[in-house]
């Protein structure tokens, strides 16, 4: 044996003796194979891999329970994070959502195809007693990894349009209760939220015009800017002239909920007058009567706005009388009924004229036939093809007279209005 081999053997024997001694002391696992040629299984660090769907669901189920309980530490324990962006995503979700009175909070977790460990998570829940149990709270696309016995959030791939969508649009939200409503606003607009809650009583009283008995709580969302409205919606608002509106409740199920939510642009309430409860009554009418059009072929804007204008009250119909006296050329009734939007491409005077036409039609049918027949009339017109022939058939079916007789009677009625 050469001297070089002898030295190598001596070194290996000494190293082996050292390893055996360390293992005996419990400082290294017995399976360590320093030479890489041993027969035992190699020791491994905790497995670090993309999280599975089951692991993600378990993590976010715990997070949803923590959010509902308002337990910040439980939230952190449920969603440990690794990385600055991941920490910010988890922290922001809790900070913006936890101040609201959620119940039945759940997390719908859907894997992103082709991206192991990436999931689209929708948080849903009931906000107080307003709305469905699956109201959408927030949407996040997150990367998750599993290491040891923990599932960690390691990245945030949420699209920009969804980052502040739904209730993530509110920075420091507060809730104010009103008669038949809950009002949500950022803390800086709390006074406006309290005003709307105060006005909700008189506004609800006006719903008796159509014998509307809501029996459900309406959510009113107070937005500080149009940008905040766009962030909540996840898309630009279709017309920047609109300051108050009703909109479908965002929910996980592909189904409409009634009543619809109401949105209010807070700066528009700066000069509150007698019009404020009328405005709120107008939007509440939309929130509750949109279901009249469920299953119909159309939802004519003229009738939608007409119902709300009739409940709102307080308008003068002088401009409509002038229009009729001039031959009804600027906005013919048949054209108005078939118009998809009174706002798009129209000046404000034409919009107001359309509102008056709609309101007067509703009041005319209500005055002559009552609430039950009014609903039949609205549905019949909405379910027609909105052509002159279709309108004639709808009026005959619901009111028992032809279109010409209807127009004559309506025109005469307009001259009796304020």
C-alpha positions, 0 to 999 in steps of 0.5 A: 500500500502506498503512503498516499493510500495509507494517509487517505484511509487514516483520514477516512477512518478518523472522519467516520469515528467523528461522525459516529461520535456526533451521531451518538450525541444526537447532533446529526441525523444517523442517515447523513452520508458524507461520502455520498455512497451510503446505503441509508436514505439521505436526510432532507430539509422540510419539503418546500413545494407549491401548495395543493388545493386542499392546503390552500383551502385549509389555510384560507378557511382558518383565515376566514374564521379569524377575519369574522372573529376580528382576531388579528393574531389568528389571521397571522397564524392562518396566513404566514407570509414570506416576502414583502409583497405577500406580507402587504397583501395579507395585512391589507386584506385584514385591515380593510375588511375586519372593521365591517360586521361580517358573518358567515365569512368564507373563502372560495379558492380556485387554482389557476391552471398551469401555475402550481401554487397560484390560487384565485381567492374570493372572500364572501360573507353577509354584511350585517343583515344587508344582502346575501350570504355570498356577498363578494368582499375581496378578490386576490390572486396569491402564490402559496407554498408549503414548507414543513407543516405550514402553508405560506403566502409567498406572492401576490399576482392580483390584477390591478383592476381587482386590487381595490375591488369590492370592499377593498375600495374603502380605506377605513370603513365605518357602518351606520344603521338607518331605518331599513338600511346599512350605510358604509363609508370611509371614516372621513365621510362618516357625517354623510353616512349619518345623514343618509341613515337619518334620511332613510326613514322619510325616504322609506315612507315614500315607497308606499306610493307603489305599496312597496313593503321591502322587508329587507335591509338595503346597503348604501355605499358612500363613495368619496370620489368617482375614482373610488366608485371605479375601484369598487366596481373594478371598471370605470363608471359608464357616465360621470354625470350620475351621482346617485345610482343603484347596482346589482349586489356583487355576489359569488352566485350568478344570480341577482339579489334584491334589493340592489345596493345603492351608491352615493357620491358623498361630495354631491351631498354638500348642499343638502336640501329638501331634495335629499330624501327624495333622491334616496326614495328614488334610488330605493325604488330602483333597488326594490323594483328591478325585480319586476323585470326579472325574466322579461325581454327588456328593462326599458329605462323609461319605465325603470326611471318612471317608477322611481320618479313617481315615488320620488315626487316633487317634480314639475311636469311643465317641460313635458307639457311644452314637449307634447304641445310642440308635437312630441318631436324631440323624444317621441314616446315610442322612441323613448320606450325603446331607448336602452339608456336615457343618459348615453349620448343625451344632453341633460335636458333630454334626460330630464324630459325622459324622466318626466315622461316615464314618471307621468306614464307610471302615475297615469297607470297607477291613477287609472288602474292601481298598483297591481295592474301597473306591475302587469303593465310594466312587465307586459311592455318590458316583455314586448319587442318594443315596436309600435305593434308590440306596444299596442299588444302589451297595452291591450293585454294589460290595460284593455285599450289600444295604443292610440287610446293609451297615448290620448289618455296619457296626454290628457293626464299630463295636463293635470300634473303639477 
